[in-house]
Amino acid sequence: FSEPAQVIPYSGQEYQELKQQCLQERCLFTDPLFDAVPRSYAIVKGTPVPT
């Protein structure tokens, strides 16, 4: 097995801190920096995105 790639936090979001906060508050994580709409997660370039 190869070594896992180094994770670079996006915009200061630290996984372990976010996880601990969610566990303490007993809530699911909602990312305020990610607009969860279809155009945000189109995977293949050129794939039609629903509007």
C-alpha positions as protocol buffer text, in pm:
chain_id: "A"
residue {
  index: 1
  type: PHE
  ca { x: 0 y: 0 z: 0 }
}
residue {
  index: 2
  type: SER
  ca { x: 114 y: 350 z: -65 }
}
residue {
  index: 3
  type: GLU
  ca { x: 115 y: 626 z: 192 }
}
residue {
  index: 4
  type: PRO
  ca { x: -202 y: 835 z: 199 }
}
residue {
  index: 5
  type: ALA
  ca { x: -174 y: 1170 z: 27 }
}
residue {
  index: 6
  type: GLN
  ca { x: -132 y: 1472 z: 249 }
}
residue {
  index: 7
  type: VAL
  ca { x: -466 y: 1636 z: 304 }
}
residue {
  index: 8
  type: ILE
  ca { x: -467 y: 2010 z: 259 }
}
residue {
  index: 9
  type: PRO
  ca { x: -754 y: 2175 z: 450 }
}
residue {
  index: 10
  type: TYR
  ca { x: -983 y: 2381 z: 231 }
}
residue {
  index: 11
  type: SER
  ca { x: -1023 y: 2736 z: 355 }
}
residue {
  index: 12
  type: GLY
  ca { x: -909 y: 2643 z: 706 }
}
residue {
  index: 13
  type: GLN
  ca { x: -1154 y: 2356 z: 748 }
}
residue {
  index: 14
  type: GLU
  ca { x: -986 y: 2091 z: 964 }
}
residue {
  index: 15
  type: TYR
  ca { x: -1156 y: 1752 z: 947 }
}
residue {
  index: 16
  type: GLN
  ca { x: -1088 y: 1642 z: 1304 }
}
residue {
  index: 17
  type: GLU
  ca { x: -1208 y: 1975 z: 1447 }
}
residue {
  index: 18
  type: LEU
  ca { x: -1524 y: 1970 z: 1236 }
}
residue {
  index: 19
  type: LYS
  ca { x: -1591 y: 1607 z: 1331 }
}
residue {
  index: 20
  type: GLN
  ca { x: -1544 y: 1676 z: 1702 }
}
residue {
  index: 21
  type: GLN
  ca { x: -1772 y: 1979 z: 1686 }
}
residue {
  index: 22
  type: CYS
  ca { x: -2045 y: 1779 z: 1513 }
}
residue {
  index: 23
  type: LEU
  ca { x: -2015 y: 1498 z: 1766 }
}
residue {
  index: 24
  type: GLN
  ca { x: -2036 y: 1740 z: 2059 }
}
residue {
  index: 25
  type: GLU
  ca { x: -2335 y: 1923 z: 1911 }
}
residue {
  index: 26
  type: ARG
  ca { x: -2494 y: 1599 z: 1789 }
}
residue {
  index: 27
  type: CYS
  ca { x: -2549 y: 1741 z: 1443 }
}
residue {
  index: 28
  type: LEU
  ca { x: -2465 y: 1662 z: 1084 }
}
residue {
  index: 29
  type: PHE
  ca { x: -2199 y: 1867 z: 911 }
}
residue {
  index: 30
  type: THR
  ca { x: -2326 y: 2130 z: 670 }
}
residue {
  index: 31
  type: ASP
  ca { x: -2056 y: 2298 z: 465 }
}
residue {
  index: 32
  type: PRO
  ca { x: -2122 y: 2673 z: 443 }
}
residue {
  index: 33
  type: LEU
  ca { x: -1853 y: 2700 z: 173 }
}
residue {
  index: 34
  type: PHE
  ca { x: -2008 y: 2447 z: -67 }
}
residue {
  index: 35
  type: ASP
  ca { x: -2322 y: 2540 z: -255 }
}
residue {
  index: 36
  type: ALA
  ca { x: -2481 y: 2195 z: -290 }
}
residue {
  index: 37
  type: VAL
  ca { x: -2654 y: 2245 z: -621 }
}
residue {
  index: 38
  type: PRO
  ca { x: -2613 y: 2024 z: -931 }
}
residue {
  index: 39
  type: ARG
  ca { x: -2369 y: 2259 z: -1106 }
}
residue {
  index: 40
  type: SER
  ca { x: -2136 y: 2232 z: -804 }
}
residue {
  index: 41
  type: TYR
  ca { x: -2080 y: 1861 z: -839 }
}
residue {
  index: 42
  type: ALA
  ca { x: -2080 y: 1796 z: -1214 }
}
residue {
  index: 43
  type: ILE
  ca { x: -1806 y: 1536 z: -1245 }
}
residue {
  index: 44
  type: VAL
  ca { x: -1731 y: 1504 z: -1616 }
}
residue {
  index: 45
  type: LYS
  ca { x: -1633 y: 1810 z: -1811 }
}
residue {
  index: 46
  type: GLY
  ca { x: -1893 y: 1876 z: -2077 }
}
residue {
  index: 47
  type: THR
  ca { x: -2165 y: 1681 z: -1897 }
}
residue {
  index: 48
  type: PRO
  ca { x: -2500 y: 1860 z: -1922 }
}
residue {
  index: 49
  type: VAL
  ca { x: -2596 y: 1999 z: -1584 }
}
residue {
  index: 50
  type: PRO
  ca { x: -2965 y: 2021 z: -1487 }
}
residue {
  index: 51
  type: THR
  ca { x: -3083 y: 2374 z: -1420 }
}
